[in-house]
Structure formats: C-alpha cells, structure tokens
C-alpha cells in the first residue's frame, strides 16, 4: 500500500525562554510512513515528542526541517481531512451530546437538518443512541469520550489523531472503549495515529507500533503486530502472542528510559 502520511526527516526545535536562550530539540530526523486505513500507535518515554509529532501532523505547528505529506501534499496548517481526539473531552457543557456533535458540523457549513441526522448517526456508531439529549455532566467519563469521538468523526475526516484519549478512564472503561474504537475503525476505514503510554494498549490496538527514543524523539523501531481479530479472541491479553509483543516493546522502551535517566544523572553531576 502507498503511504497516505509521510514524515520525512522531520525535526522540531522550540526556543528556550529565559536569560540563557537557545533551542530545545523535541524530535529529530523522524521518518515514518503510514498507509491509508492503517492503525498506527506511537509509544515512547515521557517527553520524547509524541504529542509534538501529532501537532505537526495536525498542522498546529510546522517542522523546523523536513516535511510531512498527507495524500502527497505538504501539511501547511489544520484541515478538515484530519481530526483530533484529546485526553480531555473538551465538550461544551451547555450543549447536549447531539449539540456537541453538531458543533463541528456547523463550523463546516452543514445545513441544520443534515446536521441533526448526521449527529444521531455518529452517536449511534459510538453506542450512544438514547443519550442524544444528555448534557456532559449527565454522562460518565467513557460516554463523554464517546461523544468526543463522534464529534471528530461526524465531518468525515480521512485521518483520526488520538492523543492518549483513554488515559483518564478506569481500566474497565478503557478496555471497553478500546474494543469500541477497533469496531469504529473497521467500519469506517479511517487512518488512525494513536498516542499512548500504555504498552498493553499499544499492542491491543495497533497494526504497527512505532517506538520512539528518549528526547529528542527518533523512531527507534517499528513493531508489526499480528494478532488477528482482537475482538473475537478470548482473553487475548493473556495469550502467549500478546505477551511476546508486550515484552518486545517493553524491552525497547526500558532501554530508552534507562538511557534518559542516566543522562539526567550525568547532567545533574556536571
């Protein structure tokens, strides 16, 4: 398959505030290709630039060097071909679930009657039929995140960017939403780039897991995951295959975390 998303030698630096000045290197020479319809997960130590890469692809910031291509065209800013789901739901508290989903459709000029029908369609897709008139304070955390996902999908972006969307949820709700997300991905065929700190979550969701180095973030290794249909397997997380992938990624990350800690000690001692 040809790449829908291409990171080509992407480096991003940020100015350091304060008297000393200088620059902070967040990610360095990142090369990564993602095929249309692929579910790719990014994992890496804290502060390695995962969210920076997502912001770059979302067009919220620009590379210092290198380029990002989407469908063969350089990413130069935000666009309706991408949508982002964050850890915090960012729902409008005065709007109902349906009103929140319609909000994004209003921004792109979808007529009122079509907005209502499409919002109901996507709330049904995320399992919230019957909750259209509930406001965020009347919904659980998992339900609020379902509304956020429905809102992101409703205007039909080709790429869904997800920045640790389940991190604030309890374990049972998180696993349930992982299954829901896999079902949505299979039904819609979206390209998904998903960030997580959780190794088990990465293995369970990803077709490929890109492991980043400690800061500055580089692609250390890409691990293909072949577990068949996750949702049909019985207790997949306890299977030998799952354990093997988890251990492989854990080993890659453990080495990076140890290296980062060693460098911090050396800097502190200097």
VEXPARO-689211 format. One record per residue: residue in three letters; x, y, z of N, C-alpha, C in turn. Coordinates in steps of 0.2 Angstrom, whole numbers, padded with zeros to 4 digits, always signed. Example, Ala and Ser with C-alpha at 12.3 -4.5 7.8 and 13.67 -1.06 7.14 Angstrom:
Ala+0066-0028+0039+0062-0022+0039+0066-0016+0039/Ser+0064-0011+0035+0068-0005+0036+0064+0000+0039/
This chain:
Unk+0004-0006+0000+0000+0000+0000+0004+0006+0000/Unk+0002+0011-0004+0006+0018-0004+0004+0021+0003/Unk+0009+0026+0005+0008+0030+0011+0003+0035+0010/Unk-0001+0036+0015-0006+0042+0015-0002+0047+0019/Unk+0002+0045+0024+0005+0050+0028+0013+0049+0028/Unk+0017+0054+0027+0024+0053+0027+0027+0058+0031/Unk+0031+0056+0036+0036+0060+0039+0042+0059+0036/Unk+0045+0065+0034+0052+0064+0030+0057+0069+0033/Unk+0061+0066+0037+0067+0069+0040+0064+0075+0045/Unk+0059+0074+0048+0056+0079+0052+0059+0081+0059/Unk+0062+0087+0060+0065+0089+0066+0061+0095+0068/Unk+0060+0096+0075+0057+0101+0078+0060+0104+0084/Unk+0062+0110+0083+0065+0114+0089+0061+0119+0092/Unk+0061+0121+0098+0057+0126+0101+0062+0131+0105/Unk+0061+0137+0104+0066+0142+0108+0065+0141+0115/Unk+0071+0141+0119+0071+0141+0126+0070+0148+0129/Unk+0065+0149+0133+0064+0155+0136+0069+0156+0142/Unk+0070+0163+0143+0075+0164+0149+0081+0167+0147/Unk+0085+0169+0151+0091+0173+0150+0096+0169+0145/Unk+0097+0163+0146+0101+0159+0143+0099+0158+0135/Unk+0093+0158+0134+0091+0157+0127+0092+0150+0124/Unk+0093+0150+0118+0095+0144+0115+0089+0140+0112/Unk+0090+0134+0110+0084+0130+0107+0083+0123+0111/Unk+0077+0121+0111+0076+0114+0113+0074+0109+0108/Unk+0078+0104+0107+0076+0099+0101+0071+0094+0104/Unk+0065+0094+0101+0060+0090+0103+0060+0083+0099/Unk+0060+0083+0093+0060+0077+0089+0066+0078+0083/Unk+0069+0073+0081+0075+0074+0077+0075+0069+0071/Unk+0075+0071+0065+0075+0067+0059+0071+0061+0059/Unk+0064+0062+0060+0059+0057+0061+0057+0055+0054/Unk+0058+0049+0052+0055+0046+0046+0050+0041+0048/Unk+0044+0042+0045+0038+0037+0046+0033+0037+0041/Unk+0031+0032+0038+0026+0031+0033+0020+0027+0036/Unk+0014+0030+0035+0008+0027+0037+0003+0026+0031/Unk+0001+0020+0030-0004+0018+0024-0011+0020+0026/Unk-0015+0022+0020-0022+0023+0021-0025+0018+0025/Unk-0029+0019+0030-0033+0014+0033-0029+0010+0038/Unk-0023+0012+0040-0019+0009+0045-0020+0012+0052/Unk-0020+0007+0057-0020+0010+0064-0013+0009+0066/Unk-0010+0015+0067-0003+0015+0070-0003+0018+0077/Unk+0001+0016+0081+0002+0018+0088+0009+0021+0089/Unk+0010+0026+0092+0016+0029+0095+0017+0028+0102/Unk+0022+0025+0104+0024+0024+0111+0031+0027+0112/Unk+0033+0029+0118+0039+0032+0120+0040+0034+0127/Unk+0046+0036+0129+0046+0038+0136+0043+0045+0136/Unk+0041+0047+0142+0038+0054+0143+0043+0059+0141/Unk+0040+0064+0137+0044+0070+0135+0048+0068+0128/Unk+0046+0063+0125+0050+0061+0119+0048+0064+0112/Unk+0042+0068+0113+0040+0071+0107+0034+0068+0103/Unk+0030+0063+0107+0024+0060+0104+0019+0065+0102/Unk+0017+0069+0107+0012+0074+0105+0014+0080+0100/Unk+0021+0081+0100+0024+0086+0095+0022+0083+0088/Unk+0024+0077+0087+0023+0074+0081+0015+0074+0079/Unk+0011+0073+0084+0004+0074+0082+0002+0081+0080/Unk+0004+0086+0084+0003+0093+0082+0006+0095+0076/Unk+0011+0092+0074+0014+0093+0067+0010+0091+0062/Unk+0007+0084+0063+0003+0081+0058-0004+0085+0057/Unk-0006+0087+0063-0012+0091+0064-0012+0098+0061/Unk-0006+0100+0059-0005+0107+0056-0005+0112+0061/Unk-0004+0111+0068-0004+0116+0073+0002+0119+0074/Unk+0008+0116+0071+0014+0119+0071+0018+0116+0065/Unk+0024+0119+0063+0027+0117+0057+0034+0114+0059/Unk+0036+0110+0055+0043+0107+0056+0048+0112+0055/Unk+0054+0111+0059+0060+0116+0059+0063+0114+0052/Unk+0064+0107+0051+0067+0105+0045+0063+0098+0043/Unk+0063+0096+0037+0060+0091+0035+0052+0093+0032/Unk+0048+0088+0031+0042+0089+0029+0037+0083+0030/Unk+0031+0085+0031+0025+0080+0032+0021+0080+0026/Unk+0019+0075+0023+0015+0074+0017+0009+0070+0019/Unk+0003+0073+0017-0003+0070+0018-0007+0069+0011/Unk-0008+0063+0009-0010+0062+0002-0006+0065-0003/Unk+0001+0065-0002+0005+0068-0007+0006+0075-0007/Unk+0003+0079-0002+0003+0086-0002+0006+0088+0005/Unk+0010+0093+0005+0013+0095+0012+0008+0098+0016/Unk+0009+0096+0023+0004+0099+0028+0007+0106+0030/Unk+0002+0111+0029+0004+0118+0030+0000+0121+0035/Unk-0005+0117+0038-0009+0120+0043-0015+0115+0044/Unk-0020+0117+0049-0025+0112+0050-0030+0111+0044/Unk-0033+0106+0044-0038+0105+0038-0043+0100+0040/Unk-0049+0100+0037-0054+0096+0038-0053+0088+0036/Unk-0047+0087+0033-0045+0080+0032-0042+0076+0038/Unk-0042+0080+0044-0039+0077+0050-0043+0080+0056/Unk-0044+0075+0061-0047+0077+0067-0044+0074+0073/Unk-0044+0078+0078-0040+0076+0084-0045+0074+0090/Unk-0043+0069+0094-0047+0067+0100-0042+0068+0105/Unk-0043+0072+0110-0038+0073+0116-0040+0069+0122/Unk-0035+0069+0127-0037+0065+0133-0043+0069+0137/Unk-0043+0076+0137-0048+0079+0140-0054+0080+0134/Unk-0060+0079+0136-0065+0078+0131-0067+0085+0127/Unk-0066+0091+0131-0067+0097+0128-0074+0098+0125/Unk-0079+0095+0129-0086+0096+0126-0088+0103+0129/Unk-0093+0105+0125-0097+0112+0128-0102+0110+0133/Unk-0101+0112+0139-0106+0110+0144-0113+0112+0143/Unk-0114+0117+0140-0121+0119+0139-0125+0116+0133/Unk-0121+0112+0129-0124+0108+0124-0125+0101+0126/Unk-0130+0098+0123-0132+0091+0124-0126+0087+0120/Unk-0127+0080+0120-0122+0076+0117-0123+0077+0109/Unk-0129+0078+0107-0131+0079+0100-0128+0086+0098/Unk-0129+0091+0102-0127+0098+0101-0119+0098+0100/Unk-0116+0094+0104-0109+0094+0104-0106+0091+0097/Unk-0109+0086+0095-0108+0083+0089-0109+0087+0083/Unk-0115+0091+0083-0117+0095+0078-0112+0101+0078/Unk-0109+0103+0083-0105+0109+0083-0100+0109+0078/Unk-0096+0104+0077-0091+0103+0072-0094+0104+0065/Unk-0100+0101+0064-0104+0101+0058-0106+0108+0056/Unk-0108+0112+0061-0109+0119+0060-0103+0123+0057/Unk-0098+0122+0060-0092+0125+0058-0090+0124+0050/Unk-0092+0118+0048-0090+0117+0041-0096+0118+0036/Unk-0102+0121+0039-0107+0123+0035-0112+0118+0033/Unk-0113+0113+0037-0118+0108+0035-0125+0110+0037/Unk-0130+0110+0033-0137+0113+0034-0139+0109+0040/Unk-0144+0113+0044-0146+0111+0050-0150+0104+0050/Unk-0154+0103+0045-0157+0096+0045-0152+0091+0044/Unk-0148+0092+0040-0142+0086+0039-0138+0086+0045/Unk-0137+0091+0049-0133+0091+0055-0136+0086+0060/Unk-0142+0087+0061-0146+0083+0066-0145+0076+0064/Unk-0147+0074+0058-0147+0067+0056-0140+0064+0056/Unk-0135+0068+0054-0128+0065+0055-0126+0064+0062/Unk-0127+0069+0066-0125+0068+0073-0128+0062+0076/Unk-0135+0061+0075-0138+0055+0078-0134+0048+0075/Unk-0133+0049+0068-0129+0043+0065-0123+0041+0069/Unk-0119+0046+0070-0112+0045+0073-0113+0044+0081/Unk-0118+0046+0084-0119+0044+0091-0121+0037+0091/Unk-0125+0035+0087-0127+0028+0086-0120+0024+0085/Unk-0116+0026+0081-0110+0022+0079-0105+0021+0085/Unk-0105+0026+0090-0101+0025+0096-0106+0023+0102/Unk-0112+0020+0101-0116+0017+0106-0119+0021+0110/Unk-0121+0027+0108-0125+0032+0112-0132+0034+0110/Unk-0135+0029+0106-0142+0030+0105-0146+0030+0111/Unk-0150+0035+0112-0154+0036+0118-0151+0041+0122/Unk-0145+0043+0121-0142+0048+0125-0141+0055+0122/Unk-0144+0056+0116-0143+0062+0112-0145+0069+0116/Unk-0149+0068+0121-0151+0075+0124-0148+0076+0131/Unk-0143+0071+0133-0140+0072+0139-0134+0077+0138/Unk-0133+0081+0144-0128+0085+0144-0121+0082+0147/Unk-0115+0085+0146-0109+0081+0148-0109+0080+0155/Unk-0112+0084+0160-0112+0082+0167-0117+0076+0168/Unk-0121+0074+0164-0125+0069+0165-0122+0062+0162/Unk-0116+0063+0159-0113+0057+0156-0107+0055+0160/Unk-0105+0048+0160-0099+0046+0163-0093+0048+0159/Unk-0087+0047+0161-0081+0049+0158-0081+0045+0151/Unk-0082+0039+0151-0082+0035+0145-0087+0037+0140/Unk-0093+0039+0142-0098+0042+0137-0096+0049+0135/Unk-0093+0053+0139-0091+0059+0136-0085+0058+0131/Unk-0081+0053+0132-0076+0052+0127-0079+0049+0120/Unk-0084+0045+0121-0088+0043+0115-0091+0049+0111/Unk-0094+0054+0115-0096+0060+0111-0091+0063+0108/Unk-0085+0064+0111-0079+0067+0108-0077+0064+0101/Unk-0077+0057+0102-0075+0053+0096-0080+0054+0090/Unk-0087+0054+0092-0092+0055+0087-0091+0062+0084/Unk-0090+0067+0088-0089+0074+0085-0083+0074+0080/Unk-0078+0070+0082-0072+0070+0077-0073+0067+0071/Unk-0078+0062+0071-0079+0058+0065-0085+0061+0061/Unk-0089+0065+0064-0095+0067+0060-0094+0070+0054/Unk-0089+0075+0053-0087+0078+0047-0083+0074+0042/Unk-0082+0068+0044-0079+0063+0039-0072+0065+0037/Unk-0067+0066+0042-0060+0067+0041-0057+0060+0038/Unk-0052+0060+0034-0049+0054+0032-0044+0051+0038/Unk-0041+0056+0042-0036+0054+0047-0039+0056+0054/Unk-0039+0051+0059-0040+0052+0066-0034+0052+0070/Unk-0033+0058+0073-0027+0058+0078-0029+0058+0085/Unk-0026+0054+0089-0029+0052+0096-0023+0053+0100/Unk-0023+0058+0105-0018+0059+0110-0020+0057+0117/Unk-0018+0050+0118-0020+0047+0124-0027+0048+0126/Unk-0032+0046+0122-0039+0048+0123-0042+0044+0129/Unk-0039+0038+0131-0042+0034+0136-0038+0035+0143/Unk-0033+0039+0143-0028+0039+0149-0032+0040+0156/Unk-0037+0045+0155-0040+0047+0162-0046+0042+0164/Unk-0047+0037+0160-0053+0032+0162-0050+0026+0166/Unk-0055+0023+0170-0054+0017+0173-0052+0011+0169/Unk-0049+0006+0171-0047+0001+0167-0052-0003+0163/Unk-0058-0004+0167-0063-0007+0163-0066-0003+0158/Unk-0067+0003+0159-0070+0008+0154-0065+0008+0148/Unk-0058+0009+0150-0053+0009+0145-0053+0003+0140/Unk-0054-0003+0143-0054-0009+0138-0060-0009+0134/Unk-0066-0007+0137-0072-0007+0133-0071-0002+0127/Unk-0069+0004+0128-0068+0009+0123-0063+0007+0118/Unk-0058+0003+0120-0053+0001+0115-0057-0004+0110/Unk-0061-0008+0113-0065-0013+0108-0069-0008+0104/Unk-0073-0003+0107-0077+0001+0103-0073+0004+0097/Unk-0067+0007+0099-0063+0010+0094-0061+0006+0088/Unk-0059+0000+0090-0057-0005+0085-0063-0006+0080/Unk-0069-0007+0083-0075-0008+0079-0077-0002+0074/Unk-0076+0004+0077-0077+0010+0073-0072+0010+0067/Unk-0065+0009+0069-0060+0009+0064-0062+0004+0058/Unk-0064-0002+0060-0065-0007+0055-0071-0005+0051/Unk-0076-0002+0054-0082+0000+0050-0081+0006+0045/Unk-0077+0011+0048-0076+0017+0044-0070+0017+0039/Unk-0065+0013+0041-0059+0013+0037-0054+0019+0038/Unk-0055+0023+0043-0051+0029+0044-0044+0027+0045/Unk-0039+0031+0044-0032+0031+0046-0031+0033+0053/Unk-0029+0030+0057-0028+0032+0064-0021+0032+0067/Unk-0019+0038+0070-0012+0038+0073-0014+0040+0080/Unk-0012+0035+0085-0014+0035+0092-0008+0035+0096/Unk-0008+0039+0101-0003+0040+0106-0005+0037+0112/Unk+0000+0033+0115-0002+0030+0122+0005+0029+0126/Unk+0004+0029+0133+0010+0027+0137+0009+0020+0139/Unk+0003+0017+0137+0002+0010+0139+0004+0005+0134/Unk+0009+0001+0136+0011-0004+0131+0006-0009+0129/Unk+0002-0012+0134-0004-0016+0133-0009-0013+0128/Unk-0010-0007+0129-0015-0003+0124-0012-0003+0117/Unk-0006-0001+0117-0002-0001+0110-0003-0008+0107/Unk-0001-0013+0110-0001-0020+0107-0009-0021+0105/Unk-0013-0020+0109-0020-0022+0108-0023-0018+0102/Unk-0021-0012+0101-0025-0008+0096-0021-0008+0089/Unk-0014-0008+0090-0010-0006+0084-0009-0011+0079/Unk-0010-0010+0072-0007-0014+0067+0001-0014+0067/Unk+0003-0008+0069+0010-0007+0069+0011-0002+0075/Unk+0017-0003+0079+0018+0001+0085+0025+0004+0083/Unk+0025+0011+0083+0032+0014+0082+0034+0016+0089/Unk+0040+0014+0091+0043+0015+0097+0048+0021+0096/Unk+0047+0026+0100+0052+0032+0100+0057+0032+0105/Unk+0063+0035+0103+0068+0035+0108+0067+0041+0113/Unk+0071+0041+0119+0070+0046+0123+0072+0053+0120/Unk+0071+0058+0123+0072+0065+0120+0079+0066+0117/Unk+0080+0069+0111+0075+0070+0106+0072+0064+0103/Unk+0066+0064+0102+0062+0058+0099+0064+0057+0092/Unk+0066+0050+0091+0068+0047+0085+0064+0041+0084/Unk+0063+0038+0078+0060+0032+0078+0065+0026+0079/Unk+0064+0023+0084+0069+0018+0086+0068+0011+0082/Unk+0061+0009+0083+0060+0003+0079+0052+0003+0078/Unk+0050+0000+0073+0043-0001+0071+0041-0008+0072/Unk+0037-0010+0076+0035-0017+0078+0028-0019+0074/Unk+0028-0023+0069+0022-0025+0066+0018-0030+0071/Unk+0012-0029+0072+0008-0033+0077+0003-0037+0073/Unk+0003-0044+0074-0002-0048+0070-0005-0053+0075/Unk-0011-0050+0077-0015-0054+0082-0022-0056+0080/Unk-0023-0056+0073-0029-0057+0071-0035-0053+0073/Unk-0041-0055+0073-0046-0051+0076-0046-0050+0083/Unk-0044-0045+0086-0044-0044+0093-0050-0045+0096/Unk-0056-0043+0094-0062-0043+0097-0065-0050+0097/Unk-0063-0054+0093-0066-0061+0093-0062-0066+0097/Unk-0056-0064+0099-0051-0068+0103-0054-0068+0110/Unk-0053-0074+0113-0055-0075+0120-0049-0073+0125/Unk-0049-0068+0129-0044-0066+0134-0037-0065+0130/Unk-0038-0061+0125-0032-0060+0120-0026-0058+0124/Unk-0027-0053+0129-0021-0050+0133-0017-0056+0137/Unk-0020-0062+0138-0017-0067+0142-0013-0072+0137/Unk-0014-0071+0131-0011-0076+0126-0004-0075+0125/Unk+0000-0080+0124+0007-0080+0123+0009-0075+0117/Unk+0006-0075+0112+0007-0070+0107+0007-0063+0109/Unk+0002-0061+0113+0001-0054+0116+0007-0053+0121/Unk+0009-0058+0125+0014-0057+0130+0021-0056+0126/Unk+0022-0059+0120+0028-0059+0117+0029-0051+0114/Unk+0023-0049+0111+0024-0042+0108+0025-0037+0114/Unk+0021-0038+0119+0022-0033+0125+0029-0033+0128/Unk+0032-0039+0128+0039-0039+0131+0044-0036+0126/Unk+0043-0037+0119+0047-0034+0114+0047-0026+0115/Unk+0041-0024+0116+0040-0016+0116+0043-0014+0123/Unk+0041-0018+0128+0044-0016+0135+0051-0015+0135/Unk+0055-0020+0132+0062-0020+0131+0065-0014+0128/Unk+0062-0012+0122+0064-0007+0118+0063+0000+0122/Unk+0057+0000+0126+0056+0006+0130+0060+0007+0136/Unk+0061+0001+0139+0065+0001+0145+0072+0003+0144/Unk+0075+0001+0138+0082+0004+0137+0082+0011+0136/Unk+0077+0014+0133+0077+0021+0132+0076+0025+0139/Unk+0071+0022+0143+0070+0026+0149+0077+0025+0154/Unk+0080+0020+0153+0086+0019+0157+0091+0024+0155/Unk+0092+0025+0148+0097+0030+0145+0095+0037+0147/Unk+0089+0038+0147+0086+0045+0149+0088+0047+0156/Unk+0087+0042+0160+0089+0043+0167+0096+0044+0169/Unk+0100+0040+0165+0107+0040+0165+0110+0047+0163/Unk+0107+0050+0158+0109+0056+0155+0107+0062+0160/Unk+0101+0061+0163+0099+0066+0168+0104+0066+0174/Unk+0106+0060+0176+0111+0060+0182+0118+0063+0180/Unk+0120+0062+0174+0126+0065+0172+0126+0072+0171/Unk+0120+0075+0169+0119+0082+0169+0119+0085+0176/Unk+0115+0082+0180+0115+0084+0187+0122+0084+0191/Unk+0126+0080+0189+0133+0079+0192+0138+0084+0189/Unk+0136+0086+0183+0141+0091+0180+0142+0097+0183/
